[in-house]
Amino acid sequence: MTTLAPLPDALRALPQRVHDLALETGAERNDGAPEDPRTVPLYQSDFTRVSLAPMRQGWHVEYFGETWDEAFDETLACLSRQEVADCITSLSFSGIDSGANGTREWTFTPLLDSPVIFPRLRSLFIKPTEPQDHNQSLVCTRDGILDEGGDIARWVRKTPHLSELTVPNAPSAAFFAVSLPQLTCLCIGAQFDTQAFIRNLATATNLPGLTLLDFSESMEQQMTWPAERAPGGITAFEDYEALLNSPLGAQLRVLRLRNTCLDLAQLQHLQALRSGLQFMVIQSTIGGYVSHFAQDVFPWRHLVPADPGLAPHRK
């Protein structure tokens, strides 16, 4: 019989503490008057929670909530304690679609500045943006404006046995200087700046076990017209080609490309480079408001496609 890592008191108390903070927020809505939980409307703060479950002789910890409030701050403070980090095998961060100025910024600075290490952590999940979201999620540094600033690299330096990583935006080149020998699954969500991720990955030597890559192209394709995009903002076909011609590309067994605009000949060429590769293309772009279509301020015609079973899509 395997032994489950003991649950530290600080982590055991965290779900109740986060729930108490949600109740305090509810009390502030009514100037302290009691609420009937059966009839009062549901608010975003009602869903804020920390969940715990046994996993791999340790603990899966899931935070669901805002990216800026007291519940998040206290969660990061708890996770920054070494006796807590020692027992965690999986971490997940997500929440309701909310943010400011169209972004949802995950800033982990207090935890990243701490000396804590997660020696058991096998999976780190920070929820990517979904097509219906109004706010675009990203990991960003406290010191910049919408700047990842190497914080994903700082995260993975604390996780020497990480096997699965999902993040809402691409990491900087610093990510490729971190040895991640057990990372097998890497999922990169869509954001504005890909930070030349595919080009950097083509020359990477720090991911000897990577076999599954799920990569989303820049949202700039759906947000701005081509003439207005920054040079190099969209991944070039040549970068994908270099990846599949590289030693790292040779070790991939599964490749999922989301929201690319590669044409049929380019996709077939990439498949021919690795004929045994499970190569999938997925279109799951961000949505757009119909009321904005007439203004023609952003690309939107992909949101009203013809039936793909009809000509000219069918032979």
Secondary structure, DSSP 8 states (H G I E B T S, - for coil): --------HHHHHHHHHHHHHHHHHHHHHTTT----TTTS---GGGG-EEEEEEETTEEEEEEES-SSSHHHHHHHHHHTSHHHHTTEEEEEEE--S--BTTEEEE--HHHHHS----TT--EEEE----TT-SSEEEE--TTSSS--TTHHHHHHHT-TT--EEEESS---GGGGGS--TT--EEEE---S--TTHHHHHHT--S-TT--EEEEE--THHHHS-GGGS-TT-S--HHHHHHHHHSHHHHH-SEEEEES----HHHHHHHHHHTTTSEEEEE-------GGGGGGT-S--GGGS---TTSTTS--
